Amino acid sequence: MAWEWSDLMKPIFSWRVLVVLTAGLSFMLAACGSDDEEGAEETTTTEAAETTTTEAAEETTTTEAAEDAGSGIGVTLTDEFEILLANDPAAGAVTFKVSNEGPDFPHALTIVRATSIDDLPRKEANGAVDTDAMDAADIVGSTNVPIASGAAEDLTVDLEAGDYVFFCPVQDETRSHVGAGQIISVSVGG
């Protein structure tokens, strides 16, 4: 399946537009609110209930993702160039249950020992991490490229306590998923 960079960026732009519109609508609704104390109490009670409901839903989602991962840690790769971890990993042998939840693009996961993306060699042409220029000992593991949309793959690695960078190595000559922001820093406790 061939993909174009313009297709790759569409989810980012639509997501940004949604955030801007939501923020603008929230501001407008707040400006139209009531000044009386009874209305303020109702708003505060409603906001507290919504916050509690949202927090419970997020906790349930995180717990379900961890349970779905079985004995491993769930990792979700998305077409919005996110890497979502169900739990923080601890030192030792860890199996990551890596799933590509994006409908349009292949993704993969590479784990390297580093504090941040700034510590890694990058390719000038596309912004990808240049793993060929790295010390092989710092490359902890990688899934097979690519994981197709809707598919999953296990990645088992031995993590020591310290800092790591997780990123998607998918790239072409002029663009990369790292260049689009599909990268996170992870600290592993002892």
C-alpha beads as a LAMMPS data file, in Angstrom:
LAMMPS data file: protein, C-alpha beads

190 atoms
189 bonds

1 atom types
1 bond types

-500.0 500.0 xlo xhi
-500.0 500.0 ylo yhi
-500.0 500.0 zlo zhi

Masses

1 110.0

Atoms # bond

1 1 1 0.000 0.000 0.000
2 1 1 1.569 3.283 -1.081
3 1 1 0.901 6.331 0.992
4 1 1 1.506 9.995 0.411
5 1 1 2.794 12.432 3.006
6 1 1 -0.329 14.570 2.527
7 1 1 -2.435 11.547 3.531
8 1 1 -0.174 11.005 6.528
9 1 1 -0.706 14.532 7.827
10 1 1 -4.519 14.702 7.433
11 1 1 -5.250 13.147 10.852
12 1 1 -2.931 15.664 12.558
13 1 1 -4.573 18.665 10.951
14 1 1 -8.098 17.438 11.632
15 1 1 -7.151 16.718 15.254
16 1 1 -5.702 20.203 15.680
17 1 1 -8.795 21.785 14.179
18 1 1 -10.962 19.803 16.612
19 1 1 -8.884 21.003 19.588
20 1 1 -9.092 24.650 18.477
21 1 1 -12.841 24.433 17.878
22 1 1 -13.444 22.730 21.228
23 1 1 -11.378 25.341 23.070
24 1 1 -13.216 28.172 21.304
25 1 1 -16.636 26.693 22.060
26 1 1 -15.705 26.183 25.724
27 1 1 -14.589 29.816 25.982
28 1 1 -17.807 31.064 24.385
29 1 1 -19.993 28.943 26.668
30 1 1 -18.100 30.106 29.754
31 1 1 -18.639 33.740 28.741
32 1 1 -22.406 33.131 28.492
33 1 1 -22.684 31.680 32.016
34 1 1 -24.937 32.953 34.814
35 1 1 -23.676 35.363 37.488
36 1 1 -26.082 34.191 40.215
37 1 1 -24.721 31.942 42.972
38 1 1 -27.311 29.196 42.430
39 1 1 -26.275 28.851 38.799
40 1 1 -22.628 28.793 39.863
41 1 1 -23.322 25.988 42.363
42 1 1 -25.123 23.953 39.695
43 1 1 -22.244 24.463 37.274
44 1 1 -19.671 23.447 39.891
45 1 1 -21.668 20.343 40.840
46 1 1 -22.092 19.380 37.185
47 1 1 -18.403 19.971 36.468
48 1 1 -17.408 17.867 39.498
49 1 1 -19.691 15.028 38.383
50 1 1 -18.316 15.216 34.834
51 1 1 -14.732 15.236 36.150
52 1 1 -15.399 12.224 38.385
53 1 1 -17.075 10.373 35.514
54 1 1 -14.206 11.209 33.151
55 1 1 -11.568 10.125 35.696
56 1 1 -13.409 6.842 36.320
57 1 1 -13.704 6.198 32.576
58 1 1 -9.977 6.905 32.059
59 1 1 -9.053 4.606 34.960
60 1 1 -11.308 1.873 33.579
61 1 1 -9.845 2.281 30.085
62 1 1 -6.281 2.054 31.428
63 1 1 -7.163 -0.984 33.561
64 1 1 -8.927 -2.684 30.638
65 1 1 -5.957 -2.010 28.348
66 1 1 -3.609 -3.556 30.911
67 1 1 -5.884 -6.583 31.344
68 1 1 -6.246 -6.953 27.566
69 1 1 -2.478 -7.040 27.298
70 1 1 -2.439 -10.253 29.347
71 1 1 0.963 -10.753 30.920
72 1 1 2.476 -7.870 28.945
73 1 1 2.110 -4.128 28.698
74 1 1 -0.229 -2.809 26.029
75 1 1 1.272 -0.320 23.570
76 1 1 -1.012 1.390 21.071
77 1 1 0.322 3.079 17.935
78 1 1 -2.088 5.485 16.220
79 1 1 -2.369 7.434 12.978
80 1 1 -2.309 10.619 15.098
81 1 1 1.369 9.695 15.647
82 1 1 0.919 8.745 19.279
83 1 1 2.485 5.955 21.285
84 1 1 0.235 5.067 24.223
85 1 1 1.473 2.818 27.057
86 1 1 -1.107 1.042 29.249
87 1 1 1.341 0.919 32.195
88 1 1 4.842 2.095 33.025
89 1 1 7.354 -0.740 32.600
90 1 1 9.542 -1.976 35.453
91 1 1 13.091 -3.286 35.124
92 1 1 13.437 -6.881 33.961
93 1 1 12.011 -8.937 31.128
94 1 1 8.993 -7.118 29.683
95 1 1 6.662 -8.133 26.877
96 1 1 5.027 -5.249 25.079
97 1 1 1.775 -6.097 23.280
98 1 1 2.131 -3.633 20.395
99 1 1 -0.999 -2.898 18.350
100 1 1 -1.489 -0.636 15.355
101 1 1 -4.875 1.010 15.954
102 1 1 -4.572 3.384 13.009
103 1 1 -6.768 2.613 10.026
104 1 1 -4.437 4.042 7.389
105 1 1 -0.714 3.618 8.049
106 1 1 1.745 0.913 9.010
107 1 1 3.577 1.490 12.296
108 1 1 6.332 -0.208 14.275
109 1 1 8.035 0.221 17.651
110 1 1 11.742 0.569 18.374
111 1 1 13.116 0.959 21.905
112 1 1 16.531 2.530 22.507
113 1 1 18.424 3.451 25.647
114 1 1 18.549 7.279 25.738
115 1 1 17.288 10.165 27.843
116 1 1 15.476 11.974 25.023
117 1 1 15.192 12.304 21.262
118 1 1 17.833 15.031 21.472
119 1 1 20.385 12.359 22.457
120 1 1 19.803 10.328 19.282
121 1 1 21.428 10.751 15.853
122 1 1 18.897 11.952 13.278
123 1 1 18.755 11.789 9.517
124 1 1 18.737 15.272 7.993
125 1 1 16.585 14.306 5.019
126 1 1 13.553 13.063 6.964
127 1 1 14.088 13.548 10.733
128 1 1 14.120 9.803 11.437
129 1 1 16.360 8.302 14.101
130 1 1 19.537 7.033 12.430
131 1 1 19.887 3.642 14.145
132 1 1 22.841 2.803 11.875
133 1 1 24.823 5.582 13.571
134 1 1 23.992 4.303 17.088
135 1 1 25.916 1.938 19.302
136 1 1 24.187 -1.429 18.800
137 1 1 24.136 -1.954 22.582
138 1 1 21.770 1.028 22.943
139 1 1 19.153 -0.530 20.634
140 1 1 17.056 -2.616 23.005
141 1 1 14.554 -4.055 20.532
142 1 1 12.221 -3.450 17.623
143 1 1 9.074 -4.957 16.136
144 1 1 9.097 -6.071 12.536
145 1 1 8.343 -3.216 10.173
146 1 1 5.533 -2.702 9.424
147 1 1 2.718 -3.760 11.711
148 1 1 -0.317 -3.484 9.459
149 1 1 -3.391 -1.501 10.474
150 1 1 -5.430 -3.482 12.978
151 1 1 -2.627 -6.002 13.604
152 1 1 -0.525 -6.622 16.711
153 1 1 2.877 -8.019 17.573
154 1 1 4.667 -8.907 20.809
155 1 1 8.053 -7.390 21.595
156 1 1 9.940 -8.912 24.536
157 1 1 12.955 -7.019 25.857
158 1 1 15.110 -6.952 28.985
159 1 1 14.987 -3.457 30.486
160 1 1 17.425 -2.124 33.055
161 1 1 16.435 0.777 35.297
162 1 1 16.990 4.002 33.388
163 1 1 15.731 6.155 30.537
164 1 1 14.522 4.964 27.148
165 1 1 13.056 6.402 23.984
166 1 1 10.232 4.557 22.196
167 1 1 9.620 5.556 18.569
168 1 1 8.081 4.470 15.288
169 1 1 10.860 3.853 12.718
170 1 1 8.584 3.993 9.638
171 1 1 10.037 6.410 7.064
172 1 1 10.677 7.150 3.421
173 1 1 13.357 9.335 1.806
174 1 1 11.815 12.670 2.835
175 1 1 9.449 11.953 5.767
176 1 1 9.287 9.887 8.944
177 1 1 6.864 9.083 11.729
178 1 1 9.478 10.348 14.227
179 1 1 9.529 13.633 12.291
180 1 1 5.731 13.754 12.734
181 1 1 6.136 13.252 16.501
182 1 1 5.629 9.506 17.044
183 1 1 8.160 9.277 19.860
184 1 1 8.059 9.237 23.677
185 1 1 10.571 9.151 26.528
186 1 1 10.032 6.457 29.181
187 1 1 11.711 6.061 32.585
188 1 1 12.017 2.527 33.918
189 1 1 12.235 2.065 37.674
190 1 1 14.297 -0.557 39.462

Bonds

1 1 1 2
2 1 2 3
3 1 3 4
4 1 4 5
5 1 5 6
6 1 6 7
7 1 7 8
8 1 8 9
9 1 9 10
10 1 10 11
11 1 11 12
12 1 12 13
13 1 13 14
14 1 14 15
15 1 15 16
16 1 16 17
17 1 17 18
18 1 18 19
19 1 19 20
20 1 20 21
21 1 21 22
22 1 22 23
23 1 23 24
24 1 24 25
25 1 25 26
26 1 26 27
27 1 27 28
28 1 28 29
29 1 29 30
30 1 30 31
31 1 31 32
32 1 32 33
33 1 33 34
34 1 34 35
35 1 35 36
36 1 36 37
37 1 37 38
38 1 38 39
39 1 39 40
40 1 40 41
41 1 41 42
42 1 42 43
43 1 43 44
44 1 44 45
45 1 45 46
46 1 46 47
47 1 47 48
48 1 48 49
49 1 49 50
50 1 50 51
51 1 51 52
52 1 52 53
53 1 53 54
54 1 54 55
55 1 55 56
56 1 56 57
57 1 57 58
58 1 58 59
59 1 59 60
60 1 60 61
61 1 61 62
62 1 62 63
63 1 63 64
64 1 64 65
65 1 65 66
66 1 66 67
67 1 67 68
68 1 68 69
69 1 69 70
70 1 70 71
71 1 71 72
72 1 72 73
73 1 73 74
74 1 74 75
75 1 75 76
76 1 76 77
77 1 77 78
78 1 78 79
79 1 79 80
80 1 80 81
81 1 81 82
82 1 82 83
83 1 83 84
84 1 84 85
85 1 85 86
86 1 86 87
87 1 87 88
88 1 88 89
89 1 89 90
90 1 90 91
91 1 91 92
92 1 92 93
93 1 93 94
94 1 94 95
95 1 95 96
96 1 96 97
97 1 97 98
98 1 98 99
99 1 99 100
100 1 100 101
101 1 101 102
102 1 102 103
103 1 103 104
104 1 104 105
105 1 105 106
106 1 106 107
107 1 107 108
108 1 108 109
109 1 109 110
110 1 110 111
111 1 111 112
112 1 112 113
113 1 113 114
114 1 114 115
115 1 115 116
116 1 116 117
117 1 117 118
118 1 118 119
119 1 119 120
120 1 120 121
121 1 121 122
122 1 122 123
123 1 123 124
124 1 124 125
125 1 125 126
126 1 126 127
127 1 127 128
128 1 128 129
129 1 129 130
130 1 130 131
131 1 131 132
132 1 132 133
133 1 133 134
134 1 134 135
135 1 135 136
136 1 136 137
137 1 137 138
138 1 138 139
139 1 139 140
140 1 140 141
141 1 141 142
142 1 142 143
143 1 143 144
144 1 144 145
145 1 145 146
146 1 146 147
147 1 147 148
148 1 148 149
149 1 149 150
150 1 150 151
151 1 151 152
152 1 152 153
153 1 153 154
154 1 154 155
155 1 155 156
156 1 156 157
157 1 157 158
158 1 158 159
159 1 159 160
160 1 160 161
161 1 161 162
162 1 162 163
163 1 163 164
164 1 164 165
165 1 165 166
166 1 166 167
167 1 167 168
168 1 168 169
169 1 169 170
170 1 170 171
171 1 171 172
172 1 172 173
173 1 173 174
174 1 174 175
175 1 175 176
176 1 176 177
177 1 177 178
178 1 178 179
179 1 179 180
180 1 180 181
181 1 181 182
182 1 182 183
183 1 183 184
184 1 184 185
185 1 185 186
186 1 186 187
187 1 187 188
188 1 188 189
189 1 189 190
